[in-house]
Amino acid sequence: MVLTDDDFETIINAVREGRRVYANIKKSIDFLLPTSYGLGLIVFISILLGLTMPMRPVQILWINMVTAITLSFAFVYEPADPDIMNRPPRPKETGLVDSYEVFRLVYVAIFLAGASVFANYWLINNGYSVLVASTVTVNSIAIADMFYMFNIRAQNGFAFKKGFFDNKIAFAVSFTLILLQLFLTYVPFMQTIFKTEAVEWQLWSIPFGIGSVLFILVEIEKTISRIRRNK
């Protein structure tokens, strides 16, 4: 490696940027994996309990596509955490996902799957059509992913960290996701392609309720883990 600029400040800036990129790659992985595992668990739980499949394959494809082109894009522009240069160098054998992150992956995936299947079952048993129930389920996972994205922006710290509003892209993609879900739910040709149906506005409380509970759950877990590390 040839250094064309051996100014010490330049080297520090390069290290800071390298750490930021690495941290954001980890955040992207930690964000995408629970969604993928959660979708798989939904299918598994439905088959295991003999329930009507909450979502069609094309709806699962929609969730994977829409989260990839919106929410995960926010991590590209996530600024470095304030303490990123105070962290010790990581051992070279360190993997991208450690045991603590696997724990979070598992419980978030279980929560997403369990809450979505329960909401679907509750709607059908209260007289709503299968199409309405599956539409609410798709929206529940997408909106919960949006809340979870804000958790992961600060992997171990408080979500409303210093510089919370610095990443304008995070808010832009969240707004875009909500528009796409409205498009999916209420536009006729999208209903035909993705097997959805217009839902009553009060039913939107289910997706936003699931997302809020997930957000609080992850923040509590991060707080407990932070206290244990400090001790």
C-alpha positions as CSV (number, residue, x, y, z in Angstrom):
1,M,0.0,0.0,0.0
2,V,1.4,3.4,-1.0
3,L,0.4,6.4,1.1
4,T,0.1,9.5,-1.2
5,D,-0.9,11.6,1.8
6,D,0.9,10.7,5.0
7,D,-0.7,13.5,7.1
8,F,-1.7,11.9,10.4
9,E,-5.1,13.6,10.4
10,T,-5.8,12.0,7.0
11,I,-5.0,8.6,8.4
12,I,-7.4,9.2,11.3
13,N,-10.2,10.3,8.9
14,A,-9.6,7.1,6.8
15,V,-9.8,4.9,9.9
16,R,-13.0,6.7,11.0
17,E,-14.6,6.2,7.6
18,G,-13.5,2.6,7.5
19,R,-15.1,2.0,10.8
20,R,-18.3,3.8,9.7
21,V,-18.6,1.6,6.6
22,Y,-18.0,-1.6,8.5
23,A,-20.6,-0.6,11.2
24,N,-23.2,0.2,8.6
25,I,-22.6,-3.1,6.8
26,K,-23.3,-4.8,10.2
27,K,-26.4,-2.7,10.7
28,S,-27.7,-3.7,7.2
29,I,-27.2,-7.4,8.0
30,D,-28.8,-7.1,11.5
31,F,-31.8,-5.3,9.8
32,L,-32.3,-7.7,6.9
33,L,-31.9,-11.1,8.6
34,P,-34.7,-10.9,11.2
35,T,-37.2,-9.9,8.4
36,S,-36.1,-12.9,6.2
37,Y,-36.2,-15.3,9.2
38,G,-39.5,-13.9,10.3
39,L,-41.1,-14.5,7.0
40,G,-39.9,-18.1,7.0
41,L,-41.3,-18.5,10.6
42,I,-44.7,-17.2,9.5
43,V,-44.9,-20.0,6.9
44,F,-43.6,-22.6,9.4
45,I,-46.0,-21.6,12.2
46,S,-49.0,-21.6,9.8
47,I,-48.2,-25.1,8.6
48,L,-47.5,-26.3,12.1
49,L,-50.8,-25.0,13.5
50,G,-52.8,-25.8,10.4
51,L,-53.8,-22.2,9.9
52,T,-54.6,-20.4,6.6
53,M,-51.4,-19.1,5.1
54,P,-51.3,-15.4,6.2
55,M,-49.6,-14.2,3.0
56,R,-49.4,-15.2,-0.6
57,P,-45.9,-15.9,-2.1
58,V,-46.2,-12.7,-4.2
59,Q,-46.8,-10.7,-1.0
60,I,-43.7,-12.2,0.6
61,L,-41.8,-11.2,-2.5
62,W,-43.2,-7.6,-2.2
63,I,-41.9,-7.3,1.4
64,N,-38.4,-8.4,0.5
65,M,-38.3,-6.1,-2.5
66,V,-39.8,-3.0,-0.8
67,T,-37.6,-3.2,2.3
68,A,-34.5,-3.8,0.2
69,I,-35.1,-0.7,-2.0
70,T,-36.2,1.6,0.8
71,L,-35.3,0.9,4.4
72,S,-32.0,-0.8,4.0
73,F,-30.8,2.0,1.7
74,A,-30.9,4.3,4.8
75,F,-27.8,2.6,6.3
76,V,-25.6,3.8,3.4
77,Y,-26.0,7.3,4.6
78,E,-25.9,6.6,8.4
79,P,-23.2,8.9,10.0
80,A,-20.6,7.4,12.3
81,D,-21.5,7.0,15.9
82,P,-20.0,9.7,18.2
83,D,-17.9,7.1,20.1
84,I,-16.7,5.2,17.0
85,M,-13.0,6.3,17.5
86,N,-13.0,5.4,21.2
87,R,-13.7,1.7,20.5
88,P,-10.8,-0.7,20.6
89,P,-9.7,-2.4,17.3
90,R,-11.7,-5.5,16.6
91,P,-9.9,-8.8,16.5
92,K,-9.3,-9.9,12.9
93,E,-11.2,-13.2,13.4
94,T,-14.4,-11.3,14.5
95,G,-17.4,-12.2,12.4
96,L,-20.0,-9.9,11.0
97,V,-22.6,-11.3,13.3
98,D,-21.8,-12.1,16.9
99,S,-23.7,-14.2,19.5
100,Y,-25.5,-11.1,20.9
101,E,-26.7,-10.1,17.5
102,V,-27.9,-13.7,16.8
103,F,-29.9,-13.4,20.0
104,R,-31.6,-10.2,18.8
105,L,-32.1,-11.8,15.3
106,V,-34.0,-14.7,16.9
107,Y,-36.3,-12.8,19.2
108,V,-37.1,-10.1,16.6
109,A,-37.9,-12.8,14.0
110,I,-40.1,-14.7,16.5
111,F,-41.9,-11.5,17.5
112,L,-42.6,-10.5,13.9
113,A,-43.9,-13.9,13.0
114,G,-45.9,-14.4,16.1
115,A,-47.5,-11.0,16.1
116,S,-48.3,-11.2,12.3
117,V,-49.9,-14.7,12.6
118,F,-51.9,-13.7,15.6
119,A,-53.2,-10.5,13.9
120,N,-54.1,-12.5,10.8
121,Y,-55.9,-15.2,12.9
122,W,-57.7,-12.5,15.0
123,L,-59.0,-10.7,11.9
124,I,-60.3,-13.8,10.2
125,N,-62.1,-14.9,13.4
126,N,-63.7,-11.5,13.8
127,G,-65.4,-11.7,10.4
128,Y,-62.8,-10.0,8.1
129,S,-62.1,-11.6,4.8
130,V,-58.9,-13.5,4.1
131,L,-57.8,-10.7,1.6
132,V,-58.2,-8.0,4.3
133,A,-56.4,-10.2,6.9
134,S,-53.4,-10.8,4.5
135,T,-53.3,-7.1,3.5
136,V,-53.0,-6.1,7.2
137,T,-50.4,-8.8,7.7
138,V,-48.2,-7.5,4.8
139,N,-48.6,-3.9,6.2
140,S,-47.7,-5.1,9.7
141,I,-44.4,-6.6,8.7
142,A,-43.5,-3.6,6.5
143,I,-44.3,-1.0,9.1
144,A,-42.6,-3.1,11.9
145,D,-39.5,-3.2,9.7
146,M,-39.6,0.6,9.5
147,F,-39.7,0.9,13.3
148,Y,-36.9,-1.7,13.6
149,M,-34.7,0.3,11.2
150,F,-34.7,3.1,13.7
151,N,-33.7,0.7,16.4
152,I,-30.8,-0.6,14.4
153,R,-29.5,2.9,13.4
154,A,-28.1,2.9,17.0
155,Q,-27.2,-0.8,17.4
156,N,-26.4,-0.7,21.1
157,G,-27.3,2.9,22.1
158,F,-30.5,4.7,22.5
159,A,-32.5,5.1,19.3
160,F,-33.0,8.8,19.8
161,K,-29.2,9.3,19.8
162,K,-27.4,12.6,19.2
163,G,-27.6,13.2,15.5
164,F,-30.9,11.3,15.2
165,F,-32.1,13.7,12.5
166,D,-28.8,13.9,10.7
167,N,-29.7,11.0,8.3
168,K,-32.4,12.6,6.2
169,I,-32.5,9.6,4.0
170,A,-33.8,7.4,6.8
171,F,-36.9,9.6,7.1
172,A,-37.3,9.9,3.3
173,V,-37.2,6.1,2.8
174,S,-39.7,5.6,5.7
175,F,-42.1,8.1,4.0
176,T,-41.6,6.3,0.7
177,L,-42.3,2.9,2.4
178,I,-45.6,4.2,3.8
179,L,-46.6,5.5,0.4
180,L,-45.8,2.2,-1.3
181,Q,-47.9,0.3,1.3
182,L,-50.8,2.7,0.7
183,F,-50.3,2.1,-3.0
184,L,-50.3,-1.7,-2.5
185,T,-53.5,-1.5,-0.4
186,Y,-55.7,0.9,-2.2
187,V,-54.7,1.0,-5.9
188,P,-56.9,-1.5,-7.9
189,F,-54.3,-2.9,-10.3
190,M,-51.9,-3.5,-7.3
191,Q,-54.8,-5.3,-5.5
192,T,-55.1,-7.6,-8.5
193,I,-51.4,-8.4,-8.8
194,F,-50.7,-8.7,-5.1
195,K,-54.0,-10.2,-3.9
196,T,-54.7,-7.3,-1.5
197,E,-57.9,-5.4,-0.5
198,A,-58.7,-1.9,0.7
199,V,-58.9,-1.9,4.5
200,E,-60.7,0.3,7.0
201,W,-58.4,3.1,8.2
202,Q,-58.8,2.0,11.9
203,L,-57.1,-1.3,10.9
204,W,-53.9,0.6,10.3
205,S,-53.6,0.7,14.1
206,I,-52.6,-3.0,14.0
207,P,-49.4,-2.5,11.8
208,F,-48.4,0.7,13.7
209,G,-49.2,-1.0,17.1
210,I,-47.0,-4.0,16.2
211,G,-44.2,-1.7,15.1
212,S,-44.4,0.4,18.2
213,V,-44.3,-2.7,20.5
214,L,-41.3,-4.0,18.6
215,F,-39.5,-0.7,18.8
216,I,-40.0,-0.5,22.6
217,L,-39.0,-4.2,23.1
218,V,-35.7,-3.7,21.3
219,E,-35.0,-0.5,23.1
220,I,-35.6,-2.2,26.5
221,E,-33.3,-5.1,25.4
222,K,-30.5,-2.6,24.4
223,T,-30.8,-0.8,27.7
224,I,-30.5,-4.0,29.7
225,S,-27.5,-5.1,27.6
226,R,-25.9,-1.7,28.0
227,I,-26.3,-1.8,31.8
228,R,-24.9,-5.3,32.0
229,R,-21.8,-4.3,29.9
230,N,-21.2,-1.3,32.1
231,K,-21.3,-3.5,35.2
